[in-house]
Amino acid sequence: MGKRVVIALGGNAILQPNQEATFENQLKNVEDSCAKIAEITEAGHKVIVTHGNGPQVGNILRQNEEAKAYVPALPIDACSAESQGFIGYMMEQSLKNELARKKLPTNVITLLTQTEVSASDPAFQSPTKPIGVFYTREEAVELSAEKGWEMAEDAGRGYRRVVPSPQPQKIHGVEAIKQLVATDTVVISTGGGGIPVVQNEEGDLKGVEAVIDKDRSALRLSEQVEADVFMILTDVPNVYLHFGEPNQQKLEGVPVKEAKEYMKEGHFADGSMGPKMEAAIAFAESGKEAIICSLDAAVEALAGCAGTRILPQKSTVNA
């Protein structure tokens, strides 16, 4: 029986490491990814796709900086919307084409999605998320004085602007997503974590200068659409203990209690697998299954035969 699946695509699904960020390169990567997503649809599952946008929104911000003498720069929330739009266009077109080749219904829609955060989130007082291009120390000091930007050194490569990364509270448009999925429409939503907005005292929504973690937003989306499975696709086939060490250990079926212990023991890096495991565990705590796997193994993972599956406590491990 088909499941309602939220698929969170990793950054490699759109742009490979060290690959030039041309439209053609990104479209080819998206086409390859959508061929696999079409297989999940072909297997009878109802699919909602979300994706990252880190390199893309970074490049848009750089374009803003380079052209600011000629064209007024856009705020971060508008840049996020721009990246959602062109990535969604590539995905929607690629999925339609792939489903048509398989002679399957080609109902695919991209929703430009706003993600509401709290204006009182502590993240607004302590920006930590680096975005955009690298600057020298002198340039960073100048930009901080001129624009009021928070600047921070990033991994020895220079200085970058840092912005808040608040917790997602609500994905807007979820009722429409649920109705579309019920009609066998593949929905692309909440790209890059969603466009960050807050609600003011009058009840109006307003964009804010922030970046929302895509794994946290994918979790919130999964919860709100009442997904059966939350699937995070990465460039590795499984989650591992002691990753990259001689005693590396593959995880397959892991009860949520055990997964939480591994988190406490510090097995998963904050900048890579940590946020993914955190989101997967939170979803499994609701009594449903979360999966972390490679794109190539997605269909098999949904059948319980591949990937790392974070299981509700009541489940029996078959690993």
Backbone bond lengths (Angstrom), bond angles and torsions (degrees), N, CA, C in turn:
res aa  C-N    CA-C-N  psi(-1)  N-CA   C-N-CA  omega(-1)  CA-C   N-CA-C  phi
1 M - - - 1.470 - - 1.521 108.99 -
2 G 1.334 116.84 135.90 1.447 120.95 -177.92 1.510 113.20 -67.15
3 K 1.325 115.48 148.96 1.457 122.33 -179.60 1.519 110.36 -113.48
4 R 1.334 116.08 154.94 1.460 120.94 171.40 1.526 107.10 -86.18
5 V 1.330 116.08 114.47 1.463 121.56 -170.74 1.524 110.54 -120.57
6 V 1.316 116.52 127.31 1.459 121.64 168.90 1.522 107.30 -95.09
7 I 1.334 116.91 121.43 1.455 123.15 -179.29 1.524 108.85 -107.06
8 A 1.327 116.21 118.53 1.468 121.26 177.50 1.522 108.19 -101.39
9 L 1.332 116.72 108.06 1.464 121.29 -177.98 1.519 110.55 -80.78
10 G 1.340 115.95 136.73 1.453 120.86 174.82 1.516 111.84 -76.82
11 G 1.325 115.79 170.45 1.456 120.81 -176.20 1.517 114.02 -62.12
12 N 1.352 117.67 -30.85 1.464 120.47 -179.45 1.520 112.60 -65.72
13 A 1.325 116.71 -17.85 1.461 119.46 177.93 1.526 111.61 -68.32
14 I 1.336 116.39 -17.91 1.462 120.89 -178.77 1.526 111.95 -114.83
15 L 1.329 117.00 -40.60 1.468 120.96 -178.90 1.518 109.46 -145.27
16 Q 1.335 116.47 123.18 1.460 121.71 -179.95 1.530 110.41 -77.33
17 P 1.338 118.09 153.70 1.469 120.60 177.15 1.534 110.98 -57.33
18 N 1.336 115.24 137.10 1.476 122.99 178.17 1.522 113.69 65.13
19 Q 1.324 117.04 13.14 1.463 120.68 178.13 1.527 109.35 -92.00
20 E 1.326 116.27 139.35 1.460 119.91 178.52 1.523 109.43 -65.14
21 A 1.346 115.60 134.85 1.466 120.75 -172.00 1.522 112.50 -83.84
22 T 1.334 116.99 50.12 1.459 119.63 175.02 1.526 109.23 -76.48
23 F 1.314 115.66 157.04 1.464 119.29 176.49 1.526 110.29 -60.69
24 E 1.332 116.85 -39.69 1.458 120.84 -177.35 1.533 111.39 -62.95
25 N 1.335 116.88 -43.24 1.462 119.92 178.47 1.525 111.41 -63.00
26 Q 1.327 115.54 -43.99 1.456 119.14 -178.72 1.523 111.84 -67.05
27 L 1.323 116.70 -39.84 1.466 120.09 178.79 1.532 110.71 -63.22
28 K 1.334 117.22 -41.45 1.478 119.76 178.81 1.528 110.51 -62.00
29 N 1.329 117.81 -43.01 1.466 120.59 178.49 1.526 111.12 -63.05
30 V 1.324 115.96 -41.69 1.460 120.48 179.41 1.522 110.52 -64.73
31 E 1.333 116.91 -41.08 1.470 119.95 178.30 1.527 111.09 -60.36
32 D 1.335 116.73 -42.34 1.467 120.31 178.34 1.528 110.83 -63.39
33 S 1.335 116.43 -41.55 1.463 120.60 179.93 1.519 110.82 -66.14
34 C 1.320 116.79 -41.37 1.457 120.21 -176.89 1.529 111.97 -69.67
35 A 1.329 117.24 -25.26 1.465 119.46 174.56 1.526 110.10 -61.53
36 K 1.330 116.61 -37.87 1.463 121.20 178.66 1.527 111.31 -74.25
37 I 1.336 116.98 -39.01 1.466 119.95 178.19 1.524 110.22 -63.44
38 A 1.342 116.04 -36.56 1.463 120.09 177.51 1.529 110.92 -62.66
39 E 1.323 117.50 -33.81 1.464 120.63 177.00 1.532 111.17 -64.69
40 I 1.329 116.21 -35.96 1.468 120.17 177.50 1.529 109.61 -66.13
41 T 1.328 116.82 -41.69 1.463 121.08 176.36 1.525 110.40 -63.75
42 E 1.333 116.28 -42.03 1.466 121.38 -179.86 1.531 111.46 -62.06
43 A 1.344 115.87 -30.03 1.460 120.34 178.94 1.524 112.44 -75.25
44 G 1.340 116.94 -1.56 1.461 120.82 174.47 1.518 115.82 100.19
45 H 1.338 116.85 7.75 1.460 119.54 -178.54 1.537 110.97 -90.29
46 K 1.330 115.01 151.23 1.465 121.90 175.78 1.529 107.15 -94.38
47 V 1.339 116.76 124.71 1.453 121.45 -163.88 1.530 112.31 -117.27
48 I 1.324 114.29 134.13 1.466 123.00 169.33 1.523 106.20 -123.38
49 V 1.329 117.39 126.47 1.459 121.97 -175.08 1.524 109.90 -110.87
50 T 1.333 115.69 134.09 1.451 120.97 169.32 1.518 107.62 -128.41
51 H 1.326 117.38 162.91 1.462 119.87 -170.65 1.528 110.92 -153.66
52 G 1.335 114.78 164.25 1.462 120.37 174.06 1.515 111.39 -83.37
53 N 1.341 115.52 172.03 1.469 120.07 177.54 1.525 111.84 -151.10
54 G 1.364 116.53 18.24 1.457 120.10 -173.20 1.516 115.18 -53.89
55 P 1.340 119.00 -58.56 1.467 119.44 179.67 1.523 112.75 -62.17
56 Q 1.330 116.26 -37.18 1.469 119.74 -176.13 1.533 111.71 -67.91
57 V 1.326 117.07 -47.07 1.463 118.31 -179.47 1.528 110.11 -69.67
58 G 1.344 116.96 -30.74 1.459 119.94 175.16 1.520 111.46 -62.41
59 N 1.338 116.52 -41.54 1.459 119.97 178.72 1.524 111.98 -68.59
60 I 1.327 116.65 -36.10 1.464 119.75 176.93 1.526 110.43 -64.22
61 L 1.330 116.07 -41.61 1.469 119.95 177.06 1.530 110.92 -62.28
62 R 1.333 115.57 -38.91 1.469 118.55 177.75 1.528 110.88 -65.22
63 Q 1.328 116.80 -41.91 1.459 119.61 176.33 1.527 110.73 -58.29
64 N 1.328 115.80 -39.40 1.459 120.10 177.36 1.521 111.54 -59.96
65 E 1.336 115.73 -45.06 1.465 120.75 -178.62 1.523 111.35 -65.89
66 E 1.344 115.47 -44.03 1.466 119.55 -177.55 1.521 112.09 -65.79
67 A 1.339 116.37 -31.88 1.471 120.41 -173.82 1.527 113.19 -102.55
68 K 1.334 117.94 7.26 1.473 120.09 -171.49 1.529 113.27 -62.22
69 A 1.343 117.40 -22.31 1.468 119.64 177.95 1.526 111.66 -74.21
70 Y 1.328 116.60 -15.28 1.462 121.04 -176.10 1.532 113.70 -118.03
71 V 1.357 115.95 -33.86 1.461 121.14 -177.78 1.527 108.27 -131.33
72 P 1.340 118.58 128.25 1.469 119.43 -179.87 1.522 111.87 -57.22
73 A 1.322 116.10 136.35 1.465 121.44 -179.35 1.526 110.77 -69.33
74 L 1.329 115.89 148.90 1.460 122.04 178.39 1.523 110.17 -95.38
75 P 1.337 118.25 151.39 1.466 120.50 174.85 1.532 110.70 -70.18
76 I 1.326 115.68 164.74 1.466 120.64 -175.13 1.521 111.89 -59.57
77 D 1.336 117.64 -40.43 1.461 119.15 -178.04 1.533 111.12 -62.82
78 A 1.335 117.25 -35.62 1.472 120.07 177.40 1.532 110.48 -70.69
79 C 1.339 116.93 -36.18 1.464 120.25 176.49 1.526 110.68 -65.21
80 S 1.322 116.41 -37.90 1.459 120.70 175.91 1.524 110.60 -61.83
81 A 1.326 116.37 -43.04 1.464 120.63 178.22 1.528 110.71 -62.47
82 E 1.335 116.14 -40.99 1.465 120.28 179.78 1.529 110.82 -61.84
83 S 1.335 116.42 -44.11 1.470 119.52 -179.86 1.524 110.85 -67.01
84 Q 1.343 117.72 -39.89 1.469 120.16 176.03 1.515 111.00 -57.50
85 G 1.324 115.31 -40.95 1.460 119.72 -176.40 1.511 112.69 -64.64
86 F 1.336 117.77 -48.30 1.466 116.79 -174.20 1.532 111.93 -79.48
87 I 1.330 117.97 -29.69 1.468 118.63 174.02 1.532 109.74 -69.37
88 G 1.326 116.44 -41.75 1.460 120.52 177.57 1.518 112.07 -60.78
89 Y 1.326 116.11 -39.03 1.467 120.54 177.37 1.528 110.51 -60.56
90 M 1.326 117.00 -47.09 1.469 120.18 179.83 1.529 110.94 -61.80
91 M 1.328 116.80 -44.53 1.458 120.78 -177.77 1.522 111.96 -67.78
92 E 1.323 115.92 -44.99 1.462 119.06 -178.19 1.523 110.48 -61.80
93 Q 1.318 116.91 -46.58 1.455 120.43 -179.61 1.530 111.33 -63.52
94 S 1.336 116.53 -44.94 1.463 120.89 -178.17 1.526 111.40 -64.35
95 L 1.322 116.65 -41.64 1.462 120.01 179.62 1.530 111.46 -67.39
96 K 1.331 117.06 -41.85 1.464 120.25 177.35 1.531 110.41 -57.84
97 N 1.325 115.67 -45.55 1.463 119.84 -178.57 1.530 111.16 -64.14
98 E 1.334 116.36 -43.23 1.459 120.25 -177.70 1.524 111.44 -67.48
99 L 1.326 116.75 -41.89 1.465 120.07 178.61 1.520 111.10 -65.69
100 A 1.333 116.69 -36.40 1.472 120.06 177.91 1.519 110.81 -63.73
101 R 1.346 117.26 -39.46 1.466 120.36 177.85 1.518 111.25 -62.08
102 K 1.327 116.30 -32.40 1.460 120.94 -179.88 1.524 112.31 -86.98
103 K 1.357 115.15 1.18 1.461 121.42 -178.59 1.528 111.52 58.32
104 L 1.341 114.59 40.27 1.461 122.44 175.92 1.519 109.07 -107.21
105 P 1.344 118.39 159.81 1.467 120.16 174.98 1.533 110.32 -54.35
106 T 1.327 115.35 134.17 1.469 119.99 -173.89 1.521 112.29 -104.22
107 N 1.327 116.34 32.34 1.461 119.43 178.32 1.532 109.33 -76.74
108 V 1.330 116.03 107.58 1.464 122.39 178.15 1.518 107.20 -136.44
109 I 1.323 117.34 135.70 1.462 120.63 -179.27 1.527 109.57 -139.99
110 T 1.322 115.85 140.76 1.458 122.08 175.44 1.525 109.02 -105.27
111 L 1.325 116.45 127.03 1.456 121.41 177.39 1.523 109.78 -108.60
112 L 1.325 116.26 121.28 1.457 120.93 173.69 1.530 106.85 -71.74
113 T 1.322 116.67 111.93 1.460 121.24 -163.35 1.516 112.56 -110.76
114 Q 1.335 115.44 131.19 1.458 121.81 173.62 1.532 109.50 -97.01
115 T 1.322 116.14 137.61 1.460 122.20 177.33 1.523 108.70 -116.03
116 E 1.313 115.19 118.87 1.467 119.61 -176.98 1.526 110.45 -83.81
117 V 1.335 115.00 135.17 1.457 122.49 175.04 1.524 108.09 -123.53
118 S 1.316 116.29 168.25 1.458 120.68 179.85 1.522 110.06 -89.09
119 A 1.324 116.06 132.29 1.467 120.30 177.62 1.523 111.74 -63.75
120 S 1.322 117.21 -20.47 1.468 121.12 179.97 1.525 112.27 -96.08
121 D 1.332 117.80 9.41 1.462 120.70 178.48 1.537 108.89 -58.81
122 P 1.327 118.20 132.43 1.472 121.10 -179.58 1.525 113.69 -57.82
123 A 1.336 117.03 -22.50 1.465 120.21 -179.24 1.529 112.03 -59.27
124 F 1.330 117.32 -28.86 1.463 119.99 -179.58 1.526 111.79 -69.15
125 Q 1.319 116.81 -19.67 1.461 120.72 177.53 1.521 111.77 -92.05
126 S 1.330 116.87 -10.59 1.468 120.41 -176.36 1.522 110.00 -143.77
127 P 1.341 118.04 76.47 1.465 120.71 -179.04 1.535 111.15 -63.77
128 T 1.331 116.47 134.42 1.465 120.75 -177.69 1.525 113.69 -134.01
129 K 1.320 118.89 -13.76 1.467 121.51 -172.43 1.532 110.60 -87.70
130 P 1.363 118.20 113.46 1.466 119.41 178.78 1.521 111.56 -75.28
131 I 1.321 116.29 138.95 1.464 121.38 179.07 1.525 109.71 -139.04
132 G 1.315 114.97 160.08 1.457 120.67 171.41 1.518 114.19 73.82
133 V 1.326 115.03 -158.42 1.457 122.30 -171.04 1.528 111.46 -85.04
134 F 1.343 114.99 168.42 1.466 122.02 177.72 1.528 109.74 -90.96
135 Y 1.332 115.38 145.02 1.456 122.05 178.31 1.525 109.79 -127.40
136 T 1.326 115.58 160.12 1.455 119.64 171.42 1.528 108.92 -74.82
137 R 1.321 116.17 167.78 1.461 120.33 178.70 1.532 110.79 -59.34
138 E 1.344 115.86 -41.43 1.460 119.95 -179.53 1.525 111.55 -64.20
139 E 1.343 116.11 -42.62 1.465 120.38 177.86 1.529 110.66 -64.70
140 A 1.320 116.70 -38.48 1.463 120.60 -179.50 1.525 111.11 -63.56
141 V 1.325 116.07 -42.36 1.470 120.32 178.40 1.533 110.31 -62.78
142 E 1.335 115.57 -42.16 1.466 120.63 -179.59 1.528 111.54 -65.12
143 L 1.338 116.73 -44.11 1.464 120.75 -179.84 1.530 111.34 -66.48
144 S 1.312 116.38 -36.87 1.459 120.23 178.49 1.525 110.69 -62.97
145 A 1.343 115.93 -41.25 1.461 120.00 179.98 1.526 111.55 -73.34
146 E 1.341 116.60 -39.82 1.466 121.46 -175.23 1.520 112.95 -75.01
147 K 1.350 116.68 -44.83 1.456 121.43 -172.35 1.523 114.05 -108.99
148 G 1.335 117.19 -9.82 1.453 119.62 -176.67 1.510 113.29 76.20
149 W 1.352 117.16 17.73 1.451 121.26 -179.28 1.527 110.61 -72.60
150 E 1.317 115.62 145.54 1.463 121.14 167.53 1.530 107.07 -83.52
151 M 1.325 116.91 127.23 1.454 121.03 -178.71 1.527 109.26 -120.59
152 A 1.339 116.06 145.81 1.462 119.89 -179.82 1.518 109.59 -147.26
153 E 1.337 115.63 148.22 1.457 121.42 175.79 1.526 109.15 -70.25
154 D 1.346 116.38 138.43 1.462 120.49 -174.70 1.520 110.56 -125.96
155 A 1.332 115.67 103.28 1.470 123.52 170.83 1.523 113.25 54.63
156 G 1.320 117.78 32.60 1.452 121.17 176.61 1.511 115.23 73.60
157 R 1.333 117.10 7.53 1.469 120.41 -176.39 1.525 112.87 -100.87
158 G 1.309 117.28 -1.20 1.449 121.18 -177.83 1.515 110.81 131.10
159 Y 1.326 115.74 -166.79 1.464 121.55 -177.44 1.525 109.59 -110.08
160 R 1.332 114.94 142.64 1.455 120.24 177.75 1.529 109.40 -133.18
161 R 1.298 113.98 159.14 1.460 119.03 172.84 1.523 109.32 -69.98
162 V 1.321 117.06 138.77 1.465 120.87 174.33 1.527 108.41 -117.50
163 V 1.337 114.88 139.87 1.462 121.25 -177.48 1.523 109.06 -129.18
164 P 1.326 117.56 164.85 1.470 119.99 178.91 1.525 112.38 -65.33
165 S 1.327 116.32 150.95 1.468 122.63 174.27 1.531 107.84 -127.77
166 P 1.340 116.99 75.96 1.471 120.54 -175.67 1.522 112.79 -73.05
167 Q 1.315 115.20 162.43 1.466 121.40 178.87 1.537 110.44 -74.92
168 P 1.334 118.32 133.52 1.472 119.76 176.52 1.527 110.50 -69.77
169 Q 1.316 115.82 131.28 1.455 121.01 179.41 1.531 112.33 -101.22
170 K 1.343 115.91 -37.14 1.468 119.51 -173.69 1.523 109.89 -155.46
171 I 1.328 115.78 130.16 1.460 121.26 171.77 1.521 107.61 -90.97
172 H 1.327 117.69 124.87 1.462 120.88 -179.61 1.534 110.42 -84.54
173 G 1.321 115.75 145.68 1.458 121.70 177.96 1.512 114.58 91.59
174 V 1.334 117.20 12.50 1.461 120.32 -174.42 1.529 112.15 -65.87
175 E 1.322 118.54 -38.14 1.469 119.37 179.98 1.521 111.25 -61.82
176 A 1.338 116.55 -38.07 1.466 120.09 176.45 1.527 110.55 -65.80
177 I 1.327 116.81 -39.45 1.465 120.59 178.38 1.526 110.24 -60.82
178 K 1.316 116.97 -45.85 1.473 120.71 -178.73 1.520 111.30 -63.10
179 Q 1.324 117.09 -39.21 1.463 119.82 178.26 1.517 111.34 -66.72
180 L 1.331 117.15 -40.16 1.462 120.57 179.67 1.529 111.41 -66.35
181 V 1.324 116.32 -43.45 1.463 120.27 179.76 1.527 110.46 -61.79
182 A 1.329 116.73 -36.22 1.469 120.77 179.68 1.525 111.73 -64.33
183 T 1.329 117.41 -20.07 1.469 121.54 178.32 1.531 111.48 -101.06
184 D 1.341 116.40 22.31 1.469 122.83 178.30 1.529 112.60 62.56
185 T 1.328 115.63 35.86 1.456 121.24 174.18 1.524 109.11 -98.88
186 V 1.330 116.46 131.29 1.465 120.90 172.21 1.526 107.65 -80.09
187 V 1.332 116.24 126.87 1.461 121.18 -176.00 1.526 109.81 -111.89
188 I 1.334 116.16 130.49 1.469 122.93 173.77 1.521 106.71 -104.26
189 S 1.332 117.00 120.50 1.468 119.96 -169.37 1.527 111.01 -148.34
190 T 1.346 115.56 156.89 1.467 123.52 169.06 1.524 111.91 60.54
191 G 1.321 117.36 35.31 1.454 121.26 178.78 1.514 112.48 -59.76
192 G 1.346 115.06 137.93 1.461 120.10 179.22 1.508 114.00 64.21
193 G 1.333 117.47 20.69 1.470 120.42 -177.50 1.517 112.97 91.89
194 G 1.336 116.49 -9.03 1.459 120.44 -178.37 1.522 111.94 94.97
195 I 1.311 116.11 159.41 1.466 121.80 177.59 1.525 107.51 -75.57
196 P 1.340 119.09 120.32 1.461 120.53 -174.74 1.538 112.16 -73.41
197 V 1.330 115.50 125.39 1.458 120.85 178.48 1.527 109.32 -136.23
198 V 1.328 115.28 155.51 1.466 121.85 172.22 1.520 108.08 -124.37
199 Q 1.310 115.33 160.38 1.457 121.12 176.16 1.516 108.15 -102.20
200 N 1.350 116.54 125.64 1.463 118.98 -178.57 1.532 111.01 -84.81
201 E 1.331 116.48 -177.07 1.466 121.23 -175.34 1.520 112.31 -63.11
202 E 1.337 117.20 -25.95 1.468 121.03 178.37 1.529 112.24 -84.11
203 G 1.331 116.98 -4.17 1.455 120.54 -179.42 1.512 113.96 90.37
204 D 1.350 116.81 4.04 1.463 120.18 179.28 1.525 110.47 -84.43
205 L 1.331 116.25 146.42 1.460 121.12 174.42 1.525 109.83 -85.35
206 K 1.333 115.24 143.25 1.464 120.94 -179.15 1.520 109.01 -145.05
207 G 1.332 116.55 134.14 1.452 120.75 178.83 1.520 111.96 -66.62
208 V 1.334 115.88 150.00 1.469 121.52 179.19 1.528 109.45 -131.22
209 E 1.334 114.74 155.93 1.462 122.47 178.55 1.519 108.16 -79.54
210 A 1.309 116.46 92.11 1.462 121.70 -177.14 1.520 108.71 -160.57
211 V 1.336 115.47 166.89 1.461 122.58 173.85 1.519 107.12 -131.76
212 I 1.326 116.67 128.45 1.466 121.20 -177.34 1.525 109.01 -98.98
213 D 1.318 116.48 133.46 1.462 120.95 179.55 1.526 109.88 -58.88
214 K 1.334 116.33 127.23 1.468 120.85 -173.98 1.530 112.59 -67.77
215 D 1.338 117.57 -32.23 1.466 119.25 179.11 1.526 111.08 -70.13
216 R 1.328 116.84 -38.26 1.467 120.11 177.74 1.522 110.88 -67.02
217 S 1.336 116.83 -40.74 1.464 119.32 178.20 1.522 111.29 -68.02
218 A 1.332 117.07 -36.31 1.463 120.18 177.41 1.523 110.22 -63.86
219 L 1.332 116.71 -38.24 1.462 120.81 175.29 1.523 110.75 -62.08
220 R 1.329 116.72 -48.05 1.465 119.84 -179.38 1.519 110.64 -62.23
221 L 1.333 117.79 -40.50 1.462 121.79 176.77 1.526 110.13 -60.21
222 S 1.329 116.96 -45.90 1.464 121.43 -179.74 1.516 111.59 -59.47
223 E 1.319 115.93 -41.33 1.458 120.51 179.53 1.526 110.95 -66.48
224 Q 1.329 116.82 -45.07 1.458 120.33 -174.44 1.531 112.89 -70.76
225 V 1.340 116.89 -34.78 1.472 118.47 179.54 1.524 111.86 -85.94
226 E 1.337 116.48 1.56 1.475 122.97 179.23 1.529 110.67 58.17
227 A 1.330 115.17 50.14 1.461 120.89 179.09 1.522 110.55 -66.26
228 D 1.322 115.50 148.78 1.465 120.98 173.05 1.524 110.66 -80.06
229 V 1.330 115.53 -34.96 1.461 121.45 -177.81 1.525 108.98 -137.05
230 F 1.329 115.23 137.53 1.456 122.77 172.97 1.523 106.55 -110.23
231 M 1.331 116.41 114.31 1.465 121.45 -174.39 1.522 110.39 -115.67
232 I 1.334 116.22 121.79 1.463 122.55 177.56 1.520 107.64 -105.86
233 L 1.326 116.83 117.11 1.452 121.72 -178.59 1.527 110.42 -97.03
234 T 1.337 116.05 130.88 1.462 122.09 -176.83 1.526 109.36 -129.19
235 D 1.340 115.59 -171.47 1.458 119.96 178.25 1.526 112.36 -96.17
236 V 1.332 117.96 10.13 1.467 121.89 175.46 1.527 108.85 -124.46
237 P 1.352 118.08 150.11 1.465 119.80 -175.06 1.513 114.44 -74.17
238 N 1.336 117.72 -22.71 1.462 121.95 -177.28 1.514 110.39 -147.79
239 V 1.317 115.60 168.80 1.457 122.60 165.75 1.527 106.87 -87.31
240 Y 1.335 115.89 144.36 1.459 120.01 -177.13 1.524 111.18 -127.75
241 L 1.323 116.00 147.60 1.455 122.46 163.65 1.522 107.79 -86.78
242 H 1.327 117.26 144.57 1.467 122.62 179.24 1.533 110.63 54.92
243 F 1.333 115.45 45.69 1.462 120.71 -174.35 1.530 111.09 -57.45
244 G 1.346 115.74 130.75 1.454 121.89 177.52 1.510 115.24 80.87
245 E 1.337 117.59 1.43 1.457 122.12 -179.81 1.527 109.74 -104.19
246 P 1.348 117.07 163.83 1.473 119.21 -178.76 1.530 113.85 -57.99
247 N 1.331 116.52 -29.25 1.472 120.23 -179.39 1.527 112.39 -97.33
248 Q 1.326 116.88 26.30 1.459 121.70 178.70 1.527 110.83 -52.90
249 Q 1.342 116.28 134.92 1.472 120.84 -176.36 1.522 109.99 -129.45
250 K 1.326 116.15 123.75 1.464 121.93 179.70 1.523 110.52 -76.51
251 L 1.323 116.09 135.63 1.462 121.27 175.02 1.532 108.74 -100.84
252 E 1.328 115.80 136.83 1.462 119.98 179.40 1.529 109.19 -119.40
253 G 1.338 118.44 -92.33 1.458 119.66 176.15 1.520 110.24 -93.39
254 V 1.340 116.98 113.87 1.464 121.00 -173.34 1.534 109.74 -124.20
255 P 1.335 118.47 117.47 1.468 119.83 174.26 1.531 110.34 -60.35
256 V 1.296 116.48 147.72 1.458 120.76 -173.62 1.531 111.85 -59.34
257 K 1.316 118.02 -36.27 1.471 120.49 179.35 1.526 110.99 -61.97
258 E 1.324 115.84 -42.13 1.465 121.03 178.87 1.528 110.84 -66.60
259 A 1.327 116.02 -40.53 1.463 120.31 179.26 1.530 111.20 -62.36
260 K 1.330 117.03 -38.43 1.458 121.03 178.39 1.527 111.26 -65.02
261 E 1.322 116.44 -35.45 1.470 120.14 176.73 1.527 110.43 -64.60
262 Y 1.325 116.71 -42.07 1.465 119.92 178.09 1.531 110.87 -62.32
263 M 1.329 116.44 -38.17 1.464 119.84 176.86 1.527 110.67 -61.38
264 K 1.316 116.24 -46.69 1.468 120.69 -179.80 1.526 112.02 -61.25
265 E 1.335 115.90 -32.83 1.462 120.31 -179.44 1.526 112.34 -77.58
266 G 1.337 117.54 -4.53 1.459 121.87 174.97 1.509 115.63 77.83
267 H 1.325 117.62 31.90 1.460 120.82 -177.47 1.528 113.22 -75.39
268 F 1.330 118.35 -17.85 1.462 120.33 -170.10 1.523 110.37 -121.74
269 A 1.320 115.99 125.03 1.461 122.37 -174.55 1.524 111.73 -67.18
270 D 1.330 116.20 142.64 1.463 121.64 -178.79 1.523 111.96 -60.92
271 G 1.320 116.67 -35.95 1.453 119.19 -174.63 1.512 114.97 -87.66
272 S 1.343 118.33 1.18 1.463 119.28 -177.54 1.525 111.55 -137.66
273 M 1.350 117.47 -87.83 1.457 119.70 -173.86 1.528 112.70 -81.86
274 G 1.319 117.98 -21.69 1.467 121.09 -177.17 1.520 114.44 -54.10
275 P 1.343 118.84 -55.54 1.470 119.91 179.84 1.526 113.17 -61.68
276 K 1.325 116.74 -33.37 1.469 120.26 179.19 1.527 110.76 -67.31
277 M 1.325 116.48 -44.89 1.458 120.08 178.20 1.529 110.89 -65.71
278 E 1.308 116.44 -39.84 1.471 120.54 178.17 1.526 110.76 -58.12
279 A 1.340 116.45 -46.26 1.462 120.83 179.95 1.528 111.17 -67.71
280 A 1.339 117.18 -42.14 1.461 120.83 -179.42 1.524 111.12 -63.15
281 I 1.315 116.89 -41.83 1.469 121.41 179.21 1.524 110.51 -63.79
282 A 1.325 116.41 -44.15 1.468 120.05 -179.58 1.523 110.97 -60.46
283 F 1.341 116.86 -39.62 1.467 119.46 179.08 1.528 110.68 -68.66
284 A 1.323 117.14 -42.67 1.471 120.76 -179.42 1.526 111.45 -64.02
285 E 1.317 116.90 -29.20 1.468 120.17 178.52 1.526 111.45 -65.01
286 S 1.335 116.37 -19.81 1.472 119.71 177.87 1.529 111.81 -79.76
287 G 1.331 116.93 -1.85 1.463 120.54 178.56 1.502 114.73 99.23
288 K 1.346 116.98 9.87 1.462 120.76 -179.56 1.529 109.97 -122.96
289 E 1.314 115.92 174.48 1.462 121.25 -172.52 1.519 111.82 -97.63
290 A 1.331 115.81 136.49 1.459 122.33 172.03 1.518 108.70 -115.09
291 I 1.323 116.24 145.54 1.464 121.75 -177.03 1.525 109.15 -129.86
292 I 1.319 116.34 136.11 1.461 122.68 169.63 1.520 106.67 -121.07
293 C 1.336 116.96 121.75 1.470 119.99 -176.53 1.517 109.35 -159.08
294 S 1.333 115.27 178.04 1.461 120.29 175.22 1.519 109.69 -82.46
295 L 1.310 115.65 159.48 1.462 121.16 178.44 1.525 111.11 -59.05
296 D 1.338 117.00 -41.21 1.464 120.88 -176.74 1.525 112.74 -63.19
297 A 1.352 117.00 -27.07 1.468 120.32 -174.69 1.523 112.74 -102.03
298 A 1.319 117.69 12.92 1.468 120.61 -171.86 1.527 112.78 -61.14
299 V 1.320 118.22 -45.99 1.473 120.60 -178.08 1.518 110.22 -63.76
300 E 1.329 116.31 -44.34 1.468 120.39 179.24 1.527 111.18 -64.87
301 A 1.326 116.58 -36.82 1.465 120.00 179.67 1.519 111.49 -65.44
302 L 1.323 117.21 -37.36 1.459 120.45 177.48 1.526 111.68 -66.00
303 A 1.337 115.61 -25.14 1.467 120.25 176.54 1.523 111.85 -87.50
304 G 1.341 116.46 1.43 1.459 120.55 178.49 1.508 114.38 83.80
305 C 1.336 117.59 17.04 1.464 120.77 -173.48 1.527 113.76 -112.98
306 A 1.320 118.78 5.98 1.461 120.47 -178.06 1.532 108.75 -158.92
307 G 1.326 114.97 170.37 1.451 120.78 175.62 1.514 113.93 73.40
308 T 1.321 114.68 -179.00 1.467 122.42 174.68 1.515 108.01 -102.44
309 R 1.333 116.12 122.34 1.455 121.95 -176.88 1.530 108.81 -111.96
310 I 1.328 115.44 120.43 1.464 121.00 175.73 1.517 106.92 -91.53
311 L 1.321 115.95 116.13 1.454 121.89 -167.44 1.524 111.99 -106.19
312 P 1.329 117.39 142.69 1.455 120.82 172.52 1.529 109.81 -56.78
313 Q 1.330 115.96 152.49 1.455 119.46 -172.59 1.529 113.10 -60.35
314 K 1.338 115.94 -28.97 1.461 118.75 -178.56 1.514 113.44 -74.59
315 S 1.364 116.83 -13.90 1.451 120.55 -174.87 1.519 111.13 -76.67
316 T 1.326 115.09 157.46 1.460 122.01 175.27 1.513 108.46 -98.64
317 V 1.326 116.31 134.52 1.462 120.81 -178.61 1.522 109.28 -80.90
318 N 1.336 114.38 128.71 1.461 119.98 174.95 1.523 107.25 -123.28
319 A 1.308 116.59 72.57 1.465 120.16 -174.59 1.511 110.44 -122.57
